[in-house]
Amino acid sequence: MTYVLGLTGSIGMGKSTTAKMFADEGVPVWDADATVRTLYGPNGLAAKIVANQFPEAMEGNAVSREKLRNLIAETPNVLDQLQTIVHPLVAADRAMFLKRENAPVVLLDIPLLFETGAEKECDGVVVVTMSPAVQRQRVLSRGEMTQADLEIILERQMPDKAKREKATWVIETLSLDAARQSVKDILHKILSGQHHA
C-alpha cells in the first residue's frame, strides 16, 4: 500500500527545497506548481481556456504570469474564475500520478493543500514553517513580487499557525541539515509503520 504524504507551507517557507529532499530520498514527487506551469504553458490545456476568457493574460499561445498577476491585482475575482478552470485539470493530473506510482511513499507538493481540501487524499501531512520575518525577507529578496503582491497571496493562504495545527509533522526550514534530518526521520516513521508524529 502506498503511503500518500502531503507537503505544504506558506509562500517562502522552503517547501520546494523540502520536496527536493524527499525526492533525493527516492520518493516520487507530484508538484502542483509544475503542473500548473505546464497547463498554462504553450498550448497547455488551461492556456486554451484562458485564451478564450482572458485574452489579455496571454502571450502567444501561453499564459503570461506577469500579465495574469496584473489582471488579478486589478480584478481580484479573476483568481476565483481561474481556479475553477485550473483546479479540475490539476486534480486530474494528480489522480493520474497516484494511479501510476506504486512506491512505498509518494509526496504531493501542494501550496494550497488545506485550502483546496486536498489533504483528504493524504495519509499524513508535512507542513514547513519558519518565522514570518524570515519568510517575508526570503520572498521579497527574490525580486519577483512586491510587498503588495505578497499580501494578496498571504490573504488567500491559511495562516501558518492553522496549518501547523492540522499537520501530522512540522519541519522548520531555517537549517538545511536539520530539515534534511527531519525528512529522513519522517520517512523512517512511515516505513516502519509509526504513521503519527
C-alpha positions, 0 to 999 in steps of 0.5 A: 500500500502506498503511503500518500504524504502531503507537503505544504507551507506558506509562500517562502517557507522552503517547501520546494527545497523540502520536496527536493529532499524527499525526492533525493530520498527516492520518493516520487514527487507530484508538484502542483506548481509544475503542473500548473506551469505546464497547463498554462504553458504553450498550448497547455490545456488551461492556456486554451481556456484562458485564451478564450476568457482572458485574452489579455493574460496571454502571450502567444499561445501561453499564459503570461504570469506577469500579465495574469498577476496584473489582471488579478491585482486589478480584478481580484475575482479573476483568481476565483474564475481561474481556479475553477478552470485550473483546479479540475485539470490539476486534480486530474493530473494528480489522480493520474500520478497516484494511479501510476506510482506504486512506491512505498511513499509518494509526496504531493507538493501542494501550496494550497493543500488545506485550502483546496481540501486536498489533504483528504487524499493524504495519509499524513501531512508535512507542513514547513514553517519558519518565522514570518520575518524570515519568510517575508525577507526570503520572498521579497529578496527574490525580486519577483513580487512586491510587498503588495503582491505578497499580501494578496497571496498571504490573504488567500493562504491559511495562516501558518499557525492553522496549518501547523495545527492540522499537520501530522509533522512540522519541519522548520526550514531555517537549517538545511541539515536539520530539515534534511534530518527531519525528512529522513526521520519522517520517512523512517516513521512511515516505513516502519509503520509509526504513521503519527508524529 
